[in-house]
C-alpha cells in the first residue's frame, strides 16, 4: 500500500466497483433470513446535509452488518417529489430564464418542464449518497411520482374513499397566501416577534349593561382585521364579571352584526380582558369554540389574504348559510390583510371604541417555503378520517409489534395518536399526484382510477362533461405508502413477500407523526399477512436527534453555521467556505457577521478528512435519541484513527508479505492475549450494534484498534519478530494477519472504504478468495481463542511496563536509559510472570536487571509504583540530578500556579459569572480543576525528589 493514508485516492474507485458488480443487491436466497431498510426519501430538490449524513451512516452500518451475516439484504433507495419545493424551483427557473410563469405554460406543459428539470438536475442528492458510501440497491431506486408509485397512490385513495375514510369538506387549514396552497404543520415555521394587543369595545345589544354599569365589553385581539368575521364572544363560565352576560348579544362594530356571548373554558380569566372574540373561519382555536357552540363561520379573506368584496357564510358543517349577511364595509374591500388591520384600528379609534393598545410578544406562523405569514383559511379540502386507522396503529406499539429506540419516543407517538385529527391531504399545486376525483356540472363527485372507470362505474354518458379535481395530494400521502409501494404493491410481488415487513426505520423525532405514524396507519390498513392480521411496516423505529453546531445551536443558513458533510470529506479552503456561507446573503450586516465567525472558526478552511472519518465520527456521537453538538476535533481525531489503522496495516505487511506463514507455529503470550481481546471485542461490538448503541460500538472498535492492537500488540511483536525462533516468528506473523483481517471485517460497516482497500491486500495472506470485504462473513466469537490465563498474564505485563514508564515520565528519565528494578512483596505468581516475560519487559520497559527483595531487605532511595499488591521500585541513585530536578519542578509549579490563580480570579468575578454563558463557565471550571490536579502532581514529585 501507499505509505501515507489518502482517502481521496481510494474511496470513489471502490464505490464504483461495488455498484457496477451489484454487491449492494439482495443475494436472492430466500431460504436465508431477509433484512430490509427503507431510506427516508429525501426531497428531489435537496442536497446532502448533516442530518442526512447522520441517518444514512446509521442505516448503512446496519445494512452492511446484516449483509455480512449472510442475510438477503435490501436497502431500498428513492426520492420524494417534494410538491411545493420542486414547483417553486421550476417556477423560479422559468421566471429567471424566460420571464414566464407556470400559467403561461399551462398545467400539462409546466409539468413537462418539471420532469425535464428532474432529468437534468434532480439527481444531486443521489450522487451525494454515493459519496457517503451508501450501499443501497440503485437498480430498485424509486421516485414518488413514478408510474408504480402513482398506481399505488390511486389504489389507496379509491379504496379509502369507498370505505368512507376519505371525504371532502370545508375546514380550516394553514394557508400560504403567496403559494396559494394549504400546507402541513411541519411546513410552518413559528417565529417570536414583538407585536401589539388591541383592546376594542364591543357594544352590548338590547340595552344590556355589565354588572358595573357599562354598556360594552372589551375584547383583546392581536389580529384586528379578523373582527369582520366575528360570530361570537366567549367568556369563561366561571368568571363572575361576565356570568350574567352569557346568552346575551353584542352589536359588532363596523358591520352591525348581532352576535352571541357564549360561555367557554377557552376564555382565560387571567389573560387579557377575559373576553375573547370568536372568528371560526380565521383561527384554529376559534374554529373549535365555534363548533362547540354551533356558531356560523364567516370567511372575509380571499386566497391572496385580501378583504373580500362580500363574505362567505357557512354553518358549522361547512354548508352555505344565510344566518348572516354577506356584506362587508366598502372601505375595507380589497385591502391587503395588514393594510386592513391599520384601517380597522383607525375606524375603531374614530368611533371611540379603541380602549388601548399594549405591546405584546407574539409567536407568528410563517410558511417555510413562501416566507410569508400563514393565514388560517376556510377552504374545501380532501381529508382522511384518521381515527379508525389510528386505533390499530396505536395497538401495534402498545403490544410491542413495533418498538421505538429510545423507548421514550413511544410517549410522543401515543400523545398524537390518542388525540388524532383528520388529515388534510389536498394541496393546491400542479406538481404531485392529481386527486382521482371528477365533477359534473351539478357538482356531483365521482372517484375512480381514471375517467373511463368513473364513467363506466357510474353509467355516465360520453357527452356529459366531467372535470378532474385540480388539486394534488400532500406529498406525505404518497410517502405514507413507502414501505409497501416501493416493493410493487398493489401487485402481489415476490419483493413484497420477501422484504415486508421491513426491519428498521431510521428517522428524526420531528416527523414521528407526519410520516412514521401515517406509514403505520396506512400499512396496517392495506397489508395483511396470510392469516389476515394487519402487517406492520417495520419492527423498530430508531429515532435520531438533531446535529447542532459546536455551541449547541441549530444549524441554519441564516445563522451561517451550516456544515456541509461533503466539505468535511473533501476539504474546502477558507475563501470558498466564506463565499458558500455568505454569497447569497441579502443582508450585508448579517453576511459580515457570518464571515467574521467563519474566519474565526476555520482560519485554515476545512482539511480533507475522507468519508470514513466522517462516518466514524457520526457513529461515535450517536447516543440514542440525543441531539449532537458537532465537534471538529472529534472529526480530526477519527481521521487520525484511520491513519493509525493504515500505518498498523503497513507494519503487518512489512513483516508478513514474502515471509513464511505456514508450518509449525509457536504463539507467544502476546499472540494469545490479542486473540482473546479480539474475541471480547467482537462480542461487545456485536451486542452494541444489536442494541443500536452505535456510539458504544464505535468506542469499542476504537479502543481495541488504537490501544490494544496498535499501541500494545504491535510493540509486543517486536521482540519476537527481531529475536524469536522461526516457530515463534511464524506464530506472531500468523496472528498479525489473522487479527488484522478479522478487525477489518469487524470495522467494515462503519469504515467501508479503508477496510476494503486494506482487506484486498491482506486477503491472500489470510487465505481468503472473495472479491470484496462487504460480502465476507461478519466476525463471530470463537471461544477457543479466549485464553483467560494469557489475558491475565499479559495485563500484568502491561501494568509493569506502564508503572516503569510512569516513573520515567515523572522523573524525566530518558525512555532509552536501561533501569534496574526492585520488587517488594512479589508473590510466586509475580515472580513467575517476570521470569516468563523477560523479553517483553526488557524490550518495552527497558529493564536491565530485576531483583526480588526478601523480607527484611532495605531498599535504596527509590521511586515506587504499585502493580497489584507488589511494589515496583526504581532506585534513583545516578539517575536524577536532585537540585536540577527540584529547580525544574519549581519553575513548572510557579507557571501552573500562576495560571490557576488567573482562572480562580475569573470564576470569583461576579460580573463574569453573571454574564458568561453556562458552557463558558463550565469550560473555565474544568480548566481550574485540571490546573489544580497538575499542581498537586508536581508537588508530589517535588516531595519524592526532596526525599532522595
N, C-alpha and C positions, 0 to 999 in steps of 0.2 A: 504494500500500500504506500501511498504518499506519506512522507514523513509528518506533514502537517495536516490536521483536520480542516477541510474546506467544504462546508455543507453545499455551497453553490455548485461544486463540481460533481456532486454525487446524486443530488435529490431528484431532479427532473428526469434524468435518464432512467432511474428505476421506476418512477411512476409511469412513464410512457410504456415501458416494457410490461409492467403489471397489467395495465389497461389493455394493451394490444394482445397479450397472451390469455386474457379472460380470467385472470386469477381472482377477480372480485365476484365472479358469478357463483351462484349455488352449485355444488357439485352434482346435485340431482339424485343422489342415492336416498330414496325416501324410506329405506329401512333404518337410516340413522335419524337421530333427533333433528328437528329443524329449529332454526333460530332466526328471528326477523325483527328488524328495527325499521320504523318508518321515519324518514327525515322530516322534521317540521319544515314544510315547503317555504323557502324564502321567497320574498317578492321578486318577480322577474325584473323589476326596475332596480333592485338593490345591489349592493356590493358588500363584500365580507367585512363585518365589524367584529369587535372583541366578543360580543355575545355569541355570534355565530361560531367564531373560532373556539370558544369555550365549550359550547354544546357539541360541536362536531368532533372535537378532540375526545370528549367523553364517549360519544357514540362509536367512533372509530376504534377506540380502545376496547370497548365491549365486543364489537363485531370481530375484530382481529383475534381477540382472546377466545371467543366461541368458535370461530372458523378453525383455529389451530387445535381445538379439541375434537375436530372431525365432524362437527355438526353441518348440516345442509343449511348454509347461512346466506341470508339475503339482507342487504341494507338497501332499502328502496329509496331512490332519489327522485326529486321532482321540484317544480317551482309553482308558485301561485300567480295567477293572472293579475292580482292586485288592482281591482277595478278602478278606484279613484286615482291612485298613484300613476298607473300606466296611462290612463286617459289624459291626465294632466301633463305628463311628459310629452305625449304626442301633440296635444293642443299647443303647448309652448313651442314645439319644434316647427309646426306648420305656420305658427304666427311669426316666428323669428325668420324663417327661411322663405316663406311665401306670402306673408301678410294675410293669411286666411284664418277662418275659424272652422270649427267642425261643421257648422251649419252650411258653410259654403260647399262643403263636400257632400253633405247628406249622410244618413246613417250608414248605409252599406259601404260607400266609398271610404268613409272615415275609418270604419272597422278594418277595411283592407289596408289602410295606412298603418294601423296599429300592428297588424300581422307583419307588414313589411319592416316596421321598426324592430319587432321581436326577432325577426330573422337576422337583422344586421347587428343589433345592439343588446338583445335580451339575454345573451349568454354570459355576461360578465361574471356573475356570481358562481356559475357552474365552473368556469375556468379557474376561479379563485379557490373553489373547493378542491380542485385537483392539486393546487399548490400546497394545500394543507395536508395532503396525503390521504384524503377520504377514500376508503375502499368500497365505494358504492357501485352497484351494478348499472353502469351507464347505458347498457342496451335496454334496460327497463325504464329509462327516465320518462317521467310523466309530467304533463302540464295540465293545470286545472281547466283549461279550455280545449284540450284535445278531444277528438270525437268520442273516445271511450268514456272519458270523464263526463262529457256532455250527456251521453246516453244514460249514465248512472244518475246524474242530477235530474234529468227529466223523469226517470222512473220513480225516484223518491218523491218528487213534487207531486206527480199524478197520484201516487198511492196515498200519500198523506192527505191530499185533497179529498180523495174518495172515502177516506176513513174519517173525514170531518176533523182532521188535525191541522189542516191549513185552511185559513179563511181570509177574506178581505174585509177590512174595517177602517173606520175613521178614528184614528188615535193620535195621541201626542208623541212626537219624535224629536230627536236632535236634528235641527235643520241647518244646513250650511247655506246662507244666502248668496254666497259667492259661487259655490259649485252647483247649487240648485239640486241638492240631494240630501236624503236622510243619511245620517252617519251613526255608527255604533258608539257606545260609551268609551270604548277603547281608543277611538279616534278623536276624543275630546280631551283637550289639554286645559286643566284648570290653573288659572293664574291669579295670584293675590295682587290686588290693586287698591289704590286709595280712591274712594268714591264718596257718595253722599246718600243720606237718608232724608227723603222729603216727607214732611208731615202735612197732610191735607185734611181740611174739614169737609165731612160729608153730612149735609143737612138731613135731619130726621124727617120722615114723612108723617102726614096725618096729625100734625100738631103735637107730636110726642116730644117729651123732653127727657134728659138724663136725670138721675136722682139729685144731681147738684144744680138742676135747672137749665142746663144748656140745651139748645135746640139742634145740636150737631154732635157727632162723634169724630174723633181724629184717628185717621189711619196713617200708618207709616209704610213707605214703599221705597225701594231702590230703583224701580222701573216705572216712572210716572206715565210713560207712553202707553202702557198696557191698560190703564184705567178705563180707556174707551171700551174695553171688552169685559169690564167687571159685571158679574151677575150675582154677587153676594158679598157680605161682610161677615167674617167669623169672629166670634168672641169665645173665650173659654167658659164652659157652662158652670165652672166653679168660681168664676170671677164676680165678686159681689158688686163691682162697679157697673156691670152690664147685664146681670141675670134678668132684670126686668125688661130688657130690650129684645131678648131672644124671641123670634117670631114676628117682630115689628119690621118696618121697612125704612129705607133711606131713599132720597132722591139723588141719583148720581149726577154730579155737576157736569156741565158741558153738553151732556146728551139727554138729560132729563129722564133717565131710565129709573123705574121703581124696582129696587132690588131688596131681597130679604136680609135680615140679620139672623145668622144661624149659630147654634152652639156647637163648637167642635174643639176637641183637645189639641188640634193643630195650632190654635191660637195660644201663644205663650204669655201668661200673665206678667212675667218678668221682663219680657222683651218688647221694646218699642212702646207703643201706647196700649198694647193689649188687644187692639182691633186690627184685623188683617183683611185687606181687600182680597177677594177671590176672583181670579181670572182663569177659569178652567181651560181655556183654549191657548193660554200662553205661559203656563207654569206647571211643572210636573206635580208639585205638592198640591196646588190649587185644583188640578185635574182630579186628584184622589178625593179631595174635600167635596168637589162638585158632584162626583159620583155618589158619595155617601148621602148627599142632601138633594139629589136629583136637580141640580142647578143646570140650566141650559149653558151651552158653550157658544161664545161669540168670537169668531175669528176676525181680527181687524187688520191683519197684515197680508201683503202679497208675498210671493216666494222670493222677491227681492228685499223683503223686510221693509216695505214702504206701506204707509197707511192706505187702506183700500178706499175706493170711491164709495162702496157700500159694503157693509159687513155680511158675513155668512153666519146664520144662526142654526144651531143644531141642538137636538136633545142629547141626553147622556149616552144614548146608543149610537150617536153619530149620524142620526137621520135628520133631514131638514125639518126645521121647526118654525112656527110663526109666533112663538112665545114672546119675542121682542121684535121691534122694528129693525130693519137692516140699515137705517140711515145713520150716517156719521157726519160730524160737523164739517162743513165745506172747507174751513180754513186749515184743516189738518190733512185733507185728502191729498195723496201723492207725496207727502213728506217722508223722507228717509227717517228711520226709527229714532235716530239720535237728534235729528233736527226737530222731529215731532216732540221729543222729550222737552226740549227747550221751549217750544211753543206752548205746550200744555202747562208747564210750570208757570210761564208768563201769564197764561189765561187764568190760572187759579189765583195768582197774585193780584191780577186786575179785579177779580171778583171778591177779593178779600178772604179767600178760602185757603191761602197758604199760611199755615201755622208757623212753621220754622223749617230750616234746613240744617242738618247736622253732618259733620264729617263721619265717614263710616268706612271701615275696612271691608272689602268685598272679595269674594272668590268668583271670578268671571270665567265662563267656559269659552274656549276658543277651538276652532277646528284645526287639527294638527296639519292638515294639507292646505286648506284655503287661507288660514291665518286670520279669519275674521271671527267676531263674536257669534257664537251659536245661538240660534233662536228656537225655543220650544215651539213647534208648529203643528197644527191640527191638519193632518193630511190623510188621504186614502192610501193605505199600505197593505201589503200581504203579511200575515202573521202565522207562526206555528203555535199551536196550542200545546204548550210545553209540559204542563203538569202531569198528564198521564205518562209521558216519556220519562220524566224526572223520577217518578216513583221507582221504576225498575232500575234506573241508573244509580240511584241512591243506595238501593239494597245491595248492588254489586260491590260497593265499597264497604258497606256495613258488614257483609258476610265474608269479606276477605278475598273475593274473586279478583278484585283489583286492590293493590296496596300502594300507598304513597310513601315515597322516601324523600325527605324525612316525614315521619308519620303525622306531625302536627298539621301538615297541609290538608289532611282529611277534614279538619275542622273548618277550614276555609271553604272547601268543597261543599260540606254539609250546609253551611250557613247560606250559601247561594241556592242550593238545590231544594232546601226546605222552605224557601220563600221565593220561588222562581216566578218570573213574569213571562208572559207570552213574548215571543221573539219576532221582532220586525225583520223580515227577510228581503224586502224590496228596496231597491236603490234606483234613483232617478239618473241613470247613466246609460251610455250606449255600449260600453265595453263590459262584457260579462255574459252570463247565461241568461238569455232573454226568457222572461217568465212565460211558460207554455199555457197561456190563457188567451182566449179570444172573446170579443164582444160583438153583439149585433147592434143594430141601430136603436133597439129598445133598451139597451144597457144590460141585457142578459149576458152572463159569463159562462163560458164553456172551457173546461180544462182537458187537455189531452197531449199526446206526444207530438202531434203536428196537426195542421189544419185539416188534412184529409181524414185523420182519425176522428177529429171533432165533428166534422160534417157527417161521417158515417155513423158514429155512435149516437148522434142526436137528430138524425134524419133532416139535416139542413140542406136545402137545395143549393145548387151551384150558383144560382142568381141572387142568393141572399148574401149581402155584403158582411164580411167578418173582418174585424180589425184586431191584430195581436197586441197584447199589452206592451207598452213602450218600455216598461221598467225591466231591470235586470235583477238577478238575485245577489244578495250580500255575498261577498267572497267567503265569509265564514260558513256559508251554507255548503258550498262545494268542498271546502276543506274539512267539514264535519264528516264527510264520507271517505276521507283519505285512506283509512286503513283497509277498506274493502274495495273501493272503486279502483284503486291503483292495481289491485290484483285481478281485475277483469269483471267484477260484478257489474251488471246483473247476470252475466253468464256464469254458469257453474264451472269455473276453470280449475285446472289442476293447481295453479298457483294459489288460488283461494283455499283449496282443500289442504295444501301443504303448509302455507305460511300464516294462516289465520286461525286463531287469534295470534297477534304479534306478541313479542315478549316485553319490550321495554319502550316507554315513551320518555324522551328527554326533552324537557321544556322549562320555561320560566313560570314563576308563580303568577305573573300578571295576566296570563291567558288561561288559567285553570278553568274559569267559567266560559270565556269566549270560545275556546277551542276544545280543551280537554273534556269538559262536561258534555258539550254538544256532540263530540265524537262518541262518547259512551252512550248517550241517548239514541243517536241515530243507528249506531252499530247494533245495539241490543234490540232495537225495534225491527231491523231488517235482516239480520244474520242470525240464524238458528243452527244449533248442532243437529246431529242425526236424530236426537231424541226430542227435538223441538224446543230445547232450552235456549234462551237468548245467549248469544255469544258475546263475550267482552272483546273490545278492540285490542287490548293489551293487558298484561298481567301486573305490570309495575309501572308507576309514574315516578320518574326520578326528577325532582324539582330543583333547578339551579337558582342561585342568587344572581344579583347583578354584578358586573365588573365595574368598579368605580376607579377614579384616579387615585394617586398616592395619598391624597388628603381625605379620601372618603367621599368626594363629591361625584355626583352622577356625571358621566361623560356626555357632553353636548357641544354641538358646533358653536353655539352662541357663547359658551364659556371658553372655547378654544382649547379644551383639554382632551379632545378625542385622540385616541391612538389607533393607528391603522395596523392590524396584525401583519400585513404584508411588508410594512416598513420595518417591523422588528425582525422579519425573516430575511429581507434583502438588504436592509440598511437604507438610510436616506441622509443626505448632507443637510446641514443646518439651514441654508438658504432655501432649499427646496421644501423643507419642513415648514418654515415660516410662510412661504408662498402658499402652501397647501392649506394652512390653517387660517390665513388672513386674506388670501387673494380675492375671495368673493364677499368679504365683509362690507356691508353698506355703510356702517357707522365708523368713521375714522378713529374716534376716541377708543372705541372698543377694539378695533383692529390693532391700534398702538399698544393697548394693554396686553392683548393676547401675544403680540410679537415679543414684548418685553418678557413675559412669563415663559415663552417658548425658548428664547435665547438663554434665560437663566437656568431652565430645567435641562436643556440639551445643548450646552455650549459647543459640543463637537458633533452635533447631529446624533443620529442613532446608528450604531455599528451593525454589521451583519451578524445575526445570531443563528440563522437557519431554522427550518421548520421544527426539527426535533427538539431544540432548546425551548422554543415557544410552547410546543405541545406539552413538554415535561413540566414547564412552569405552570401551565394551566391545570394540569392534573395535580400537581403538588399543592396548589392553592384551593382545590375543590373540596373543601369541607362541607358536608351536606347542607344544602339549602341556604348557606350564609352568603351575604354579599362579600365580594373580594376587593380589597384595596390593592390595585396593581402596584408591583414593586419591580422597577427596572433592575435593581441589584440582584433580585432573585433570578431574573432572566439571564443576567451576566453570569451568575453563579452556575446555572444549569448549562450554559454554553461551555463553561469550564469543565463541567461534569462530562459532557460529550467529548471534549478534548481529552479528558482523563481516560475515558474508555478507549478512545482511539490510540493513545500512546501506550496503554496497557496491552492492547492487541498487538501493536508493533513489537513490543517486548516479547510477547508469546511467539510471534512468527520468527523473530530473530533467533530464538532458542529451540524452535521445533522444526521449522522448514529445513529440508535437506538433512534431517537428523534421523537416527534410528528410533522409531516409536514402537517397534514390535519386539517380541521376545520377552525374556524374563524381566520382570519389573519389581523393584522394592520401593514401597511407598513410605515416605517419611512421615513423622508426626504432623508436620505442616500440611502434607498432602491429605492425610486422613481428616485433619481438622477442617480444612477448607471444604471438603466434600460434605462433612457434617453440617457446617454452617450454611452451605448451599441448600441442603435439604430443608433445613429450618426456614430459610428464606423463601423457598418455593411454597411451603405450607402457609406461611404468614401472608405472603403476597397474594396467593390464591384466595385465602379467606377474606382479605380486604377487598379484592375485586368483586367477589361474590356478594359482599355486603355493601357495594357501591361506595366504599371509602377509598376513593382514588388518591386522596392526599396521603393516607397512611400507606397505601400500596407504593406510591412514588417514593415516600421516605424510606420504606423498607428496601426498595431497589437501590436507592442512592446509598444507603448506609452499607449494604453488602458490597456494592461495587467499589465505592471510594475507600471505605475504611477496612473492610475485611480482605477484599481481593487485591486492590491496588496498594494500599498503604502497608498491609501486613504480609499477605501471602507472597506477593511478588518479591518482597525483600527477603522473605524466608526461603525462597527458592535459590537465592544466590549462593549460599554456602554449598548446597547440593550440586548445582549446575557447574560450579567452578572447582569443587574439591571432592565431590561424591564419587562413588563407584559407578561403573556403567549401568548396573542394575538400578541404583538409586536415581541416577540421572534420567533413566528411561521412565521410572515411576513418576518423577516430577514432570517430565515432558508430557506424558500421557495425561496427567492431572491438569496441567495448564490448558491443554487442548480441550479436554472434556468439560472443565468448568467454564471456560470461555464460550464454547459452543452452546452450552446449556444456558448460560447467562444471557447470551444474545437472544435465544428463543424466549426467555423469560421477559426480557425488556422490549421485545418487538412491538407489542400492542401500543406502547407509549412512544417508542422511538423507532419508527418503521424504517427510516432511510439509513441511518448509520448502522443499524443491526443487519440490514440486508447487505450493505457494502462489505462489512467485516465477515459476515457469515459465508458469503460466496468464496472468500479467501480461506476460511478455516474448514469448510465442509470436506475437502479431500483429506485433510489431516484427521478429521473425526470420522471418516468412513461414511459420510453422507452423500447421497446421489441425487437429491431433489434439486429442482430448478430454482426454487425461491424459499426463503425462510418462512414466508407467510402461510405456506401450505404444509410446513413441518408440524410435528406434534408439539403441543404445549407441554412444558416440563411437568412431571408428576413426582411426588415424593417417593424416593427409593429408600426404604427403611434400612436396607443392608448397608447403606453408606453413612448411616448415623452412628458414629463411634463416640459414645459418651465419654469414654476414658480419654480418647485423643483430644476431644474438645476441652475437657477439664485440664489436661496437662498443658495444652498449648495456651489456654487462657492464663495459666500460672506463668508460663514463659513470658507472655506479653506483659503481665504485671511487673515482672522483674525488669524487663527491658525499659518499661515506662518509668519505673522507680529510678533507675540509673540515669535515664535521660532527663528526668525532672531535676535530679541533683545537679547534673551538668548545667542545666539551664539556670537554676537558682544561683549556682556558684560561678557562673560564667566560665565554665571549663570547656575547652575545645572538644568537639564531638569526636575528633580523631585521636585524642590522647588516651592510651590504654590505662585502665584503672584497676586497682586491687580492691576486691570486695571482701568484707567480713560478714558472716551470717551468725546471728544470735537467735536463740530459741528455734533453731531449724529442726523440724521433725524428720523422721526417717523418710517420709514421703517427699519432703522438700529436698532432702539430700539426693534421693533417687532421681528426682526431676532435674537437679543440677547436673548430676553425672551423665544422664542420658541425653542432655540437650546442650552440651558444652559448645558444640559447633555453632548453634544458633546464638547462644549467649555471647560467645567470643566475637562473632561477626557483627551482631546487631547492637550489643551493649558495649562492645569494645572492652571486655573484662579480661585482664591479663592473668590474674590469679583469683581464686575463690577459696577462702579459709573459713572453716566452720569453728566458731568459738565454743569451747567447752564451758561447762558451768564453773564459775569462779575466775575465768579468764578476764583480764582487764583490757578493754579496747582503747586504742589511742583516740585523740580528739578527731571526731568524725561527724559527717552529716548523715542523718538516718532517715530511712523511709520504710514504711510497713508494707509487707506483702502477706496478707492474711495475718497470722499471729507472729510470723517471722520478721525479725528486724534485719534490714539490709543496711550495712554501714560502709561508707566510703571514707577512709582516712584522708584528712586534708593536708597532712604534712607534705610540703613541697609542691602542693597544687595551687595554693592561693597565697598571694601577697596580701597579708591581713590588712595592713594600713592602706594600701592602694584600693583594695576592695571596699573597705569601710568608707573611704573618701568618695568612691564612685557611687555607692549606695546613698550616701548623704546628699550628694548633688541630685540624684534621681528623686529622693524623698522630698527635697526642697521644691523641685519643679511640680511634682504631683500635689503637694500640699498647697502650693500657690493656686493651681488650677481648681482645687477643691474649694478653697476659700472664695474664689470668684463665683462658682456655681451656687455655693451656700448663701452668699450675699444676694445673688439674684433671686433665689427662692424665698429669701427673707424679706424681699422688697414687696410690700403690699400692693403697690401700684402695678408692678409687673404681674403678680399673681392674679390681680383683679381683672386685668385686661387681656392677658395672653390666652389663646385657645387652649383647651384642655390637653390636646395632643402635644402642644409645645411644652406645657408644664410637665407632662409625663416624660417627655424626652429629657428634660433637664433633671428630673428626679432620678431617672435611670443613670444619667451621666454622673450624678452625685454619688450614687451607690457604687458605681464602677470605680470611681476615683478613690473612694474610701476603702474599698477592698484592695485596690492596688497599693495604697499606702500601708495598710495592715500587713500585706505580704512583704513589702520592703522592710518594715520594722522588724518582722520576724527573722528575715535574712540577716539584718544587722545584729540581732541578738545572737544568732548562730555563729556568725563570723567573730564577734567580740569574744565568744566563749572559747575559741580555738587557742 
